[in-house]
Amino acid sequence: MEYNNIVVQVKEGIATITFNRPEVLNALSAEALKEFSHALDKINADEDIRALILTGAGEKSFIAGADIKQFLTFNTLKAKSFSEMGHSLMNKLQELLIPVIAAVNGFALGGGCEVALACDFIYASENAMFGLPEITLGIIPGFGGTQRLSRLIGMSMAKEMIFTGKMIPAAEAKDIGLANRVCSQEKLMDEVIKTAKTMASKGKVSVRAAKQAINNGMNVNLATGCSIEIDAFALCFTSPDAKEGTLAFLEKRKPDFKGSLKE
Ligand code: COA
């Protein structure tokens, strides 16, 4: 598939998808969403890729949301299938086998904020602005925003953001636990790549097991979550990495994990 709306690069086992429609602040057209979905499938199937970074072209925006024009053509059924498509895409992103960092380099609004929320965590540039402004358009978030934002920052904070449609700056996003880290625009990608490389240097099986245990355990009761962790912990011992990591510690050397990238 040829990509006209995104750019995919892979360097040293780290993939980057850049949303690339800066003239409309990287708003997500139907075509961009299809390309994004295709790229995620390809990345998930590539055993050599160990982490994914999402970012936006230019210095102003990560993604300013879904393409607003299309809503004029929607009826109830079209809206339902659009939202179902968005949910299945955000689920695919959330369930990617490798860690995904959102490098939010400007506006992350509506669908853009929802893309960031489906990543494993967010680093933001100082000029980043987060928001779910759909209420201002007479609609509500439809790509998982009402659910993922509430689970991440708590119901009251999420309600305030969603009912008012207000945007919050990066520093506030960090204060409420939406962004993990805030850096200058110039340093953002360096910081994100550094963290991606650290994760890529760990054991493939253990990183995957940790991600699945956290994701699958989040929305079940504690006992079920703990039982998910027990199985994930045991799964780590199917890989020689468990022995290698332990031996390396005892032998006071760096572990040489199978298939991992060097830090
Ligand atoms: N869909 C389609 N086009 C969009 C867009 C979106 N979600 N967000 C921005 N654009 C377009 C604008 O229409 C404008 O196009 P134009 O130059 O042809 O008029 C271009 O991107 C630049 O945006 P502009 O509004 O001029 O920039 P700004 O700096 O004044 O404002 C925003 C930036 C992000 C505050 C403003 O663009 C905005 O509110 N966008 C919509 C955000 C939103 O509601 N997203 C949720 C959608 S569900």
Residues whose N, C-alpha, C, O or C-beta is under 5 A from the ligand:
A	BS01	COA	E23 V24 L25 A27 A64 G65 A66 D67 I68 F107 L109 G110 G111 P133
